[in-house]
Amino acid sequence: MRLLLCQPPILLKGLIILLATVFIIQFLGSHLQESSPQTFTVLHPLTSTSTQTCQPKSHIVFLKTHKTAGSSVLNMLNRYGDRNSLTFALPQKYQFSYPSLFNANMVKGYDELNKPTYDILCHHMRFNLPEIRKLMPSDSFYFTILRDPATLIESSFSYYHSVSSAFKKAPNLTEFIAHPSYYYKPGDNGNHYARNFQWFDLGLNSDTPFNVSLARAEVREIDRVFHLVLLSEYFDESMVLLKEELCWDLDDVVNFKLNSRESSTPLEEREKEMLRAWNGLDWYLYVYFNRTFWEKVERFGRERMDFEVRRLKERRQQLAEICLEDLDPVRANEIKENSIKPFQFGQEKIMGWVVKMDLEPNTRAWCIQMVTPELRYKNILDAKQFPVGV
């Protein structure tokens, strides 16, 4: 009887201990879950949904014109070449002795007797086709990018104000637009930045008086050499056409805007017209390739283009949400990683991006590639192709 009388308290005590143990386990489990590191975000690269059976192109010549969104295009080429172990024709320093005309001897490691094989030529240069053909394969794909010369000069005035004689003499952009010939003297230091800038980058004489017959002949030759001419005002459409021509995947051409300024000076329509007249050769060039650009879009198909542009924008947004702390670019002083801080030059603040830290290592490496500034990326490629001590 005594044993029976003692049983209920023992059972009750055991039940209490069991419930307490369950509670402690649940409490510790939830606490550990809250305090444990977040799950890494993993990026899954997209491949093309196209049914094309084309072969991706890997022999590429890109003429990186100034102030035309060329830095964003260059980053895309750097990434593609880097990920696919392609060989770049690299400058000895940071550009090919610009503003001199390009010469094959400007390429690091080039030997005319024992010619190396190159896949991509894409850093700043002044175009010189005979010298380029000395080192690039005959099947190379040539392309460049252009911009309305009115907004280009607005950007150039800000960025190159300290190195252009014409810009330095002008008290402000408004005065330069009103009287450009007063401040501009042919041959003065840095004045290629102030007139027909794109014409100059293409290796032509930017001080040649405008003549329709001459301009037409030069532009037709450019059209013959370059397989594709992109427009910075229609950057997404340009990337779709480029993807099609190169037979690359969508992720190969998705990019974040690099080397952008914090602000720009709005131009009145009258000022734009005056700048286009001042840059007559550039304007003729732009109008011609604006027409050929939209002819290519028509052949590609307007509906198809709209669909591809939507895909591109959606993927850019998706990658931005995966990779970036902010969906808008930030000032350099807000970027703690020195390796992805944009180079500061000129009067304006050059913006960059902050990459999230809590990413899976391969994902973070991918994201870092997408925001690495051109000078830094050039050094990375240089170290891979010319390792110290080898």
C-alpha positions as CSV (number, residue, x, y, z in Angstrom):
1,M,0.0,0.0,0.0
2,R,2.8,2.4,0.8
3,L,4.3,1.8,-2.6
4,L,1.0,2.5,-4.3
5,L,0.6,5.7,-2.3
6,C,4.0,6.9,-3.4
7,Q,3.5,6.3,-7.2
8,P,1.5,9.4,-8.2
9,P,4.0,11.9,-6.8
10,I,6.8,10.0,-8.6
11,L,4.9,10.0,-11.9
12,L,4.1,13.7,-11.5
13,K,7.7,14.6,-10.8
14,G,8.8,12.6,-13.9
15,L,6.2,14.4,-16.1
16,I,7.4,17.8,-14.8
17,I,11.0,16.9,-15.6
18,L,10.0,15.7,-19.1
19,L,8.1,18.9,-19.9
20,A,10.9,21.0,-18.6
21,T,13.4,19.1,-20.8
22,V,11.2,19.6,-23.9
23,F,10.9,23.3,-23.1
24,I,14.6,23.8,-22.7
25,I,15.4,22.0,-25.9
26,Q,12.9,24.1,-27.8
27,F,14.2,27.3,-26.2
28,L,17.8,26.5,-27.0
29,G,16.9,25.4,-30.5
30,S,15.1,28.6,-31.3
31,H,17.9,30.7,-29.7
32,L,20.6,28.9,-31.6
33,Q,18.7,29.4,-34.8
34,E,18.3,33.1,-34.2
35,S,22.0,33.6,-33.4
36,S,23.5,31.4,-36.1
37,P,24.8,33.0,-39.3
38,Q,22.3,33.6,-42.1
39,T,22.3,31.1,-44.9
40,F,24.6,32.2,-47.7
41,T,22.9,33.6,-50.8
42,V,23.9,31.5,-53.8
43,L,23.9,32.9,-57.4
44,H,22.8,30.5,-60.1
45,P,24.2,31.8,-63.5
46,L,21.6,31.9,-66.3
47,T,22.2,30.3,-69.6
48,S,20.6,31.5,-72.8
49,T,17.1,30.3,-73.6
50,S,17.9,30.8,-77.3
51,T,17.8,27.8,-79.6
52,Q,20.8,29.2,-81.5
53,T,23.4,26.7,-82.5
54,C,26.0,29.4,-83.1
55,Q,29.5,29.4,-81.7
56,P,30.4,32.0,-79.0
57,K,32.9,34.5,-80.3
58,S,36.1,35.0,-78.4
59,H,38.3,37.1,-80.7
60,I,37.1,40.6,-80.0
61,V,38.3,44.2,-80.6
62,F,36.4,46.9,-78.7
63,L,37.2,50.5,-79.3
64,K,36.5,52.0,-75.9
65,T,35.5,55.6,-76.7
66,H,35.5,58.1,-73.9
67,K,32.5,59.2,-71.9
68,T,30.1,56.8,-73.7
69,A,29.4,54.1,-71.1
70,G,32.4,52.3,-72.4
71,S,33.6,51.4,-68.8
72,S,30.4,49.2,-68.3
73,V,31.1,47.4,-71.6
74,L,34.8,47.0,-70.7
75,N,33.8,45.3,-67.4
76,M,31.6,42.9,-69.3
77,L,34.6,42.0,-71.6
78,N,36.9,41.7,-68.6
79,R,34.6,39.3,-66.9
80,Y,34.0,37.2,-69.9
81,G,37.6,36.9,-70.7
82,D,38.6,36.3,-67.1
83,R,36.0,33.5,-66.6
84,N,36.9,31.8,-69.9
85,S,40.7,32.1,-69.5
86,L,41.1,34.3,-72.6
87,T,44.2,36.3,-73.4
88,F,44.0,40.1,-73.4
89,A,46.2,42.4,-75.3
90,L,47.1,44.6,-72.3
91,P,48.7,48.1,-72.2
92,Q,52.1,48.6,-70.6
93,K,50.4,50.9,-68.0
94,Y,46.7,51.7,-68.1
95,Q,46.0,52.7,-71.7
96,F,47.8,52.4,-75.0
97,S,49.8,55.6,-74.9
98,Y,46.6,57.6,-75.6
99,P,46.3,60.1,-77.3
100,S,48.9,58.7,-79.7
101,L,47.7,56.4,-82.4
102,F,47.7,52.7,-81.4
103,N,50.8,50.7,-82.2
104,A,51.3,47.0,-81.7
105,N,54.5,47.6,-79.7
106,M,52.4,49.3,-77.0
107,V,51.0,45.9,-76.0
108,K,52.8,44.3,-73.0
109,G,54.8,41.2,-74.0
110,Y,54.3,41.8,-77.8
111,D,57.1,40.4,-79.9
112,E,57.0,41.0,-83.6
113,L,59.3,38.0,-84.3
114,N,57.5,35.6,-82.0
115,K,53.9,36.9,-82.1
116,P,51.7,35.9,-79.1
117,T,48.1,35.0,-79.7
118,Y,45.5,37.4,-78.3
119,D,41.8,37.0,-77.9
120,I,40.6,40.4,-76.7
121,L,41.8,44.0,-77.3
122,C,39.6,46.5,-75.4
123,H,41.5,49.1,-73.4
124,H,41.6,52.8,-74.2
125,M,43.4,53.6,-77.4
126,R,43.2,55.8,-80.5
127,F,42.2,53.5,-83.3
128,N,44.7,52.4,-85.9
129,L,43.5,49.4,-87.9
130,P,46.8,48.3,-89.6
131,E,48.6,48.1,-86.2
132,I,45.6,46.2,-84.7
133,R,45.6,43.7,-87.4
134,K,49.2,42.9,-86.6
135,L,48.2,41.2,-83.4
136,M,44.5,40.3,-83.5
137,P,43.1,37.2,-85.4
138,S,41.6,37.8,-88.8
139,D,38.2,36.6,-87.6
140,S,38.0,39.2,-84.8
141,F,34.7,40.9,-84.1
142,Y,35.1,44.7,-84.1
143,F,32.6,46.9,-82.2
144,T,32.5,50.3,-80.5
145,I,30.0,52.6,-78.8
146,L,28.9,56.2,-79.6
147,R,27.0,58.9,-77.8
148,D,25.2,62.1,-78.8
149,P,28.0,64.6,-78.9
150,A,26.0,67.2,-77.0
151,T,25.8,65.2,-73.8
152,L,29.2,63.8,-74.4
153,I,30.8,67.3,-74.3
154,E,28.8,68.1,-71.2
155,S,30.4,65.1,-69.5
156,S,33.8,65.7,-71.0
157,F,33.8,69.4,-69.8
158,S,33.3,68.1,-66.2
159,Y,35.7,65.2,-66.4
160,Y,38.5,66.7,-68.4
161,H,38.3,70.3,-67.3
162,S,41.7,70.2,-65.7
163,V,43.5,68.7,-68.7
164,S,41.9,70.5,-71.7
165,S,43.2,74.0,-72.5
166,A,39.8,75.0,-74.1
167,F,37.9,73.9,-71.0
168,K,40.2,75.5,-68.6
169,K,39.9,78.9,-70.3
170,A,36.1,78.8,-70.2
171,P,34.6,80.1,-66.9
172,N,31.8,77.5,-67.1
173,L,30.0,75.2,-69.5
174,T,27.5,77.8,-70.5
175,E,30.2,80.2,-71.7
176,F,32.0,77.4,-73.6
177,I,28.8,76.4,-75.4
178,A,28.2,80.1,-76.3
179,H,31.7,80.8,-77.7
180,P,33.6,77.5,-78.2
181,S,35.9,78.8,-81.0
182,Y,37.0,81.6,-78.6
183,Y,38.4,79.1,-76.1
184,Y,39.4,76.4,-78.5
185,K,42.7,76.5,-80.4
186,P,43.6,73.5,-82.6
187,G,46.6,71.6,-81.3
188,D,46.5,73.1,-77.8
189,N,47.1,70.6,-75.0
190,G,44.2,68.3,-74.4
191,N,41.9,69.9,-76.8
192,H,40.9,66.6,-78.5
193,Y,38.6,66.3,-75.4
194,A,36.7,69.5,-76.5
195,R,35.7,68.9,-80.1
196,N,34.8,65.8,-82.2
197,F,36.1,63.6,-79.4
198,Q,34.7,60.4,-80.9
199,W,36.1,61.2,-84.4
200,F,39.5,61.6,-82.7
201,D,39.2,58.2,-80.9
202,L,38.5,56.6,-84.2
203,G,41.9,57.7,-85.3
204,L,40.7,60.6,-87.5
205,N,41.6,64.3,-87.6
206,S,39.1,66.0,-85.3
207,D,40.1,69.5,-86.5
208,T,39.2,68.8,-90.2
209,P,36.7,71.4,-91.4
210,F,33.3,69.7,-91.9
211,N,32.8,68.5,-95.4
212,V,29.9,66.2,-96.2
213,S,31.7,64.2,-98.9
214,L,34.8,63.6,-96.7
215,A,32.6,62.8,-93.7
216,R,30.6,60.3,-95.7
217,A,33.7,58.5,-97.0
218,E,35.2,58.2,-93.5
219,V,32.0,57.0,-91.9
220,R,31.4,54.4,-94.6
221,E,34.9,53.1,-93.9
222,I,34.2,52.9,-90.2
223,D,31.0,51.0,-91.1
224,R,33.0,48.6,-93.2
225,V,35.5,47.8,-90.3
226,F,33.1,47.7,-87.3
227,H,30.6,44.8,-87.2
228,L,28.5,46.6,-84.7
229,V,28.2,50.2,-83.4
230,L,26.3,50.6,-80.1
231,L,24.6,53.6,-78.7
232,S,25.0,54.6,-75.1
233,E,21.5,56.2,-75.0
234,Y,20.0,52.8,-75.8
235,F,22.4,50.7,-73.7
236,D,20.1,47.8,-73.0
237,E,19.1,47.4,-76.7
238,S,22.8,47.6,-77.5
239,M,23.6,44.8,-75.0
240,V,20.9,42.6,-76.6
241,L,22.3,43.2,-80.1
242,L,25.8,42.5,-78.8
243,K,24.7,39.3,-77.1
244,E,23.1,38.2,-80.4
245,E,26.2,39.0,-82.4
246,L,28.7,37.3,-80.0
247,C,26.4,34.4,-79.3
248,W,26.8,34.9,-75.5
249,D,24.5,34.1,-72.6
250,L,22.4,36.7,-70.9
251,D,24.6,36.8,-67.8
252,D,27.6,37.6,-70.0
253,V,26.1,41.0,-70.9
254,V,24.3,42.0,-67.7
255,N,26.1,44.7,-65.9
256,F,25.9,47.5,-63.4
257,K,26.6,51.1,-64.5
258,L,30.2,51.9,-63.8
259,N,32.2,55.1,-63.8
260,S,29.0,57.2,-63.5
261,R,29.0,60.8,-62.1
262,E,27.0,61.8,-59.1
263,S,25.3,64.5,-61.1
264,S,25.2,66.1,-64.6
265,T,24.3,69.5,-66.0
266,P,21.0,69.6,-67.8
267,L,21.2,71.1,-71.3
268,E,18.6,73.2,-73.0
269,E,17.6,72.0,-76.5
270,R,19.2,75.2,-77.9
271,E,22.5,74.3,-76.1
272,K,22.4,70.8,-77.5
273,E,21.9,72.1,-81.0
274,M,24.9,74.4,-80.6
275,L,27.1,71.6,-79.3
276,R,26.1,69.3,-82.2
277,A,27.0,72.1,-84.6
278,W,30.4,72.6,-82.9
279,N,31.0,68.9,-83.1
280,G,29.8,68.5,-86.7
281,L,31.9,65.4,-87.5
282,D,30.8,63.6,-84.4
283,W,27.2,64.5,-85.0
284,Y,27.4,63.2,-88.6
285,L,28.9,60.0,-87.2
286,Y,26.2,59.6,-84.6
287,V,23.3,60.3,-86.9
288,Y,24.7,57.7,-89.4
289,F,25.1,55.0,-86.8
290,N,21.9,55.8,-85.1
291,R,20.2,54.9,-88.4
292,T,22.2,51.6,-88.9
293,F,21.5,50.7,-85.2
294,W,17.7,50.9,-85.6
295,E,17.9,49.0,-88.9
296,K,19.6,46.2,-87.0
297,V,16.8,46.4,-84.3
298,E,14.2,46.1,-87.1
299,R,15.9,43.0,-88.5
300,F,16.1,41.6,-85.0
301,G,12.4,42.2,-84.4
302,R,10.8,45.0,-82.3
303,E,8.7,42.6,-80.2
304,R,11.7,40.2,-79.7
305,M,13.8,43.2,-78.7
306,D,11.3,44.4,-76.2
307,F,11.1,40.9,-74.7
308,E,14.9,40.6,-74.5
309,V,15.3,44.0,-72.9
310,R,12.8,43.0,-70.3
311,R,14.7,39.9,-69.5
312,L,17.9,41.9,-69.3
313,K,16.4,44.4,-66.9
314,E,14.8,41.7,-64.7
315,R,18.1,39.9,-64.5
316,R,20.0,43.1,-63.6
317,Q,17.5,43.8,-60.9
318,Q,17.8,40.2,-59.6
319,L,21.6,40.4,-59.5
320,A,21.5,43.8,-57.8
321,E,19.3,42.4,-55.1
322,I,21.6,39.4,-54.6
323,C,24.9,41.4,-54.8
324,L,24.5,44.9,-53.7
325,E,23.8,46.6,-50.3
326,D,22.2,49.5,-52.2
327,L,20.3,49.5,-55.4
328,D,21.7,52.9,-56.2
329,P,25.4,53.7,-56.6
330,V,27.2,55.4,-53.7
331,R,30.1,57.7,-53.2
332,A,33.6,56.2,-53.0
333,N,34.0,57.1,-49.3
334,E,31.0,54.8,-48.6
335,I,32.9,51.8,-50.1
336,K,35.1,50.1,-47.5
337,E,36.8,47.7,-49.9
338,N,39.6,49.5,-51.6
339,S,39.7,47.0,-54.5
340,I,36.3,48.1,-55.8
341,K,36.5,51.9,-55.1
342,P,36.1,53.8,-58.3
343,F,39.0,56.0,-59.4
344,Q,38.3,59.7,-58.8
345,F,39.2,62.1,-61.6
346,G,38.0,65.5,-62.6
347,Q,35.5,67.8,-60.8
348,E,32.7,65.3,-60.3
349,K,32.3,62.5,-57.8
350,I,32.6,59.1,-59.5
351,M,30.1,56.6,-58.0
352,G,30.5,52.9,-57.2
353,W,28.9,50.0,-55.5
354,V,28.9,48.2,-52.1
355,V,28.8,44.4,-52.3
356,K,27.1,42.4,-49.6
357,M,29.4,40.5,-47.2
358,D,27.0,37.6,-46.4
359,L,27.3,35.8,-49.7
360,E,28.5,32.4,-50.6
361,P,32.2,32.8,-51.6
362,N,31.6,32.0,-55.3
363,T,28.6,34.2,-55.5
364,R,30.5,37.1,-53.9
365,A,33.4,36.6,-56.3
366,W,30.9,36.9,-59.2
367,C,29.4,40.0,-57.7
368,I,32.8,41.6,-57.1
369,Q,33.8,41.0,-60.7
370,M,30.7,42.9,-61.8
371,V,31.6,46.1,-59.9
372,T,35.4,46.0,-60.2
373,P,36.6,49.3,-61.8
374,E,38.6,49.1,-65.0
375,L,42.0,50.1,-63.7
376,R,41.8,47.5,-60.9
377,Y,40.6,44.8,-63.3
378,K,43.4,45.6,-65.7
379,N,45.8,44.9,-62.8
380,I,44.1,41.6,-62.0
381,L,44.4,40.5,-65.6
382,D,48.0,41.7,-65.8
383,A,48.9,39.7,-62.7
384,K,47.3,36.5,-64.2
385,Q,49.0,36.9,-67.6
386,F,52.4,38.1,-66.3
387,P,52.8,36.4,-62.9
388,V,55.8,37.7,-60.9
389,G,58.8,35.3,-60.9
390,V,57.6,33.2,-63.9
